[in-house]
Amino acid sequence: MAITILPFIQQGITRYGITICLILGPLGNIFNCMVFTRSSHRNIPSSVYFLSLSVFGIIHSIWSFTPILYALNHPDPQNYSLFYCKIRLYGSHSLGLCLRYVIMLACVDRFLVTRTNVHIRSLSSVNMARKLVFIMFVLCSLIAIQILVTEDIKNSICTMLTTYKLPYSIYQIIVVSIVPPMLMCIFSILTIRKLHQRHDIIQSNVRRKDRYLMRMVIAEVMINVLTSIPYSANLLYGALTYYVVNKSALRLEIESFISYIAQFLIYFLGIAPFYLFILASKPFRKEFINLFINFWNKYIIRLTRIVPLYDPNISRINNGRAINHDRQQKATLNQEKNITSIV
């Protein structure tokens, strides 16, 4: 029996908050895919990273949210299927790593673009971006493979083996909460400093474009850092209090609720990109609006065109056809009469 209302609040967030996230997340990322697959973005390395971020975001949202909503009104499959218990957390964790490290790669790309050394700047290319995304995906999948070993079903609940909980918390703090945000901040700061040092008038348009792309990257870095802070604090608290026993029921409910909120905030990494890009970049906003208007005019309005019930031109044509039909019938009758009279 619940001591506080926190479990009911948690259930409400799960039922309504995650439902909204499941709709807005994939929808926004689909819009991102529509923008970044246009011909104007095919030669921009950053577009490869943003497109990859959107694809990972779609898969991560569907993979993570659908089982949670299903378990509200049905038995949770992960509590009686060991394979599903392992593969669900493995997929969610590996996709979460991809979301973080593809943003880090975007920060590195912005850093390379601002370098004055031609050889270093040449590393920023579409082909290189595709290779790095593929390598990153393989590495994240391999790093997360430990989940397949640590997860097990205990007392009809999918949970981590006790001996792995403390090492896993330390691993999460390093790989999720420290390394990606730290690298993102370092490369972002270096890039911003370099952009401020470039005062050449000839490349003013290039610098303006770089600034807008950098704003989009910084927006992602900020959401990553802001969501990582409570998640890191919760992991650190869990590691420090791991051996504390005899916790009261009230304390357990509070700790469970805080852990839930910290985990829920992490999901925004795969939900927020489109909405951050709309707010941070004026060119992206204009391009999306133009894309939406073109789509609306080309498909929606064309499908909703309805011929009016009364059209003078159409009625005139129909009347003409009716008159011709009557004349043909009369001519046929006259011919039949003539034939009958001859007989």
Secondary structure, 3 states (H helix, E strand, C coil): CCCCCHHHHHHHHHHHHHHHHHHHHHHHHHHHHHHHCCHHHCCCHHHHHHHHHHHHHHHHHHHHHHHHHHHHHCCCHHHCCHHHHHHHHHHHHHHHHHHHHHHHHHHHHHHHHCCCCHHHHCCCCHHHHHHHHHHHHHHHHHHHHHHHHHEEEECCEEEECHHHHHHHHHHHHHHHHHHHHHHHHHHHHHHHHHHHHCCCCCCHHHHHHHHHHHHHHHHHHHHHHHHHHHHHHHHHHHHHCCCCCCCCHHHHHHHHHHHHHHHHHHCHHHHCHHHHHHHHCHHHHHHHHHHHHHHHHHHHHHHCCCCCCCCHHHHHHHHHHHHHHHHHHHHHHHHHHHHHHHC
